[in-house]
């Protein structure tokens, strides 16, 4: 009996130890599970991080390709533009300036082209072309800077480069209108085929060039505004002047909006009119209307551009802006946008520009930008002319078939210049050339673009 009791006690003790051993094994299994779960979480996190990193790298690559492509397009457009200006340049100094731009822009186009994942004969040929343009323009720059005119062979070579650049640009424009949105993220030969075809100059189509609305529309904004006077007005007086300028019979509700600082500080107002809501700013000094901007700008076209020009001219004259001459215009969604320049003694003052917006359904003036005019306008004492129009015309390249000429004042980096403006044609393009009326120097060349929405210059 004792033995059995002892045995039972031993068995119980052993069984107890065994039981304790089983609980320890459970804890060990739990630790293993936790470790595996943690490792799995780390692995999932690592995969997620790698996926996110890969996605970021993909987006970065896509952005880099977009930037390279648009830099290429911009560079080649600029190369073509400045080569076309060279065709009608008559002075080595202006020619040297244009050539230096061509060389730099062609070099930038070459760098952009090298960043695109492309191969094939058209790309190789295009790379060779932009490098040759850069090198050739750089070589001619030195000659022009020494005052040597271009030879007939130089002009022939430049004209050939111009033609080739135009062909590539037209193909690139066609490509931009047809490639899919996800083209940038592709890298295979099939996906890159659109650009390879674009650089192949066997085909051509029309393309839109970079433009801005009229000569010297960016004006000069340095220094103190010349047309504001010394009067200081408060917000209440400024609102009265805004309403009177727009027309009290048109305005039925007004509100204040944010003011602006800078060279021409202004009060901001919202005027609700029969022609829609207008944002109007009036200068704090002088109380002049700085600009009017319609909140809505899409209308049915009922009036002709000439009718809108006449209405805008009458509006300006009725507000003390006279004499003004309309020069360039654009048309957007039933809105006529017309540039006017001040005239003094029959001379066009290009620094004194005002832009007017006219609804083409009702003829109402709903927009105006007078910043250039207010910054630059004053009665000038014009210098004595040294060259007459015939003498100045002799300074124009004989490659340009001149159709119009007139005297004007144009803004320059170091002030203003009295110049003759000559408009003419070379090949199928129209250009404006400005000749200094005192020295005969060729001051600037602009190319006229007869665009879908209006007549523009670049």
Secondary structure, 3 states (H helix, E strand, C coil): CHHHHHHHHHHHHHHHHHHHHHHHHHHHHHHHHHHHHHHHHHHHHHHHHHHHHHHHHHHHHHHHHHHHHHHHHHHHHHHHHHHHHHCCCCCHHHHHHHHHHHHHHHHHHHHHHHCCCCCCHHHHHHHHHHHHHHHHHHHHHHHHHCCCCCCHHHHHHHHHHHHHHHHHHHHHHHHHHHCCHHHHHCCCHHHHHHHHHHHCCCCCCCCCCCCECCCCCCCCCCCCCCCCCCCECCHHHHHHHHHHHHCCCCEEEEEEEEEECCCCCEEEEEEEECCEEEEEEEECECCCEEEEEECCCCCCCCCCHHHHHHHHHHHHHHCCCCCEEEEEEEEECCEEEEEEEEEECCEEEEEEEEEEEEECCCCCEEEEECHHHHHHCCCCCCCCCCCCHHHHHCCCCCCCEEEEEEEEEEEECCEEEEEEEEEEEECCEEEEEEEECCCCCEEEEEEEEEECCEEEEC
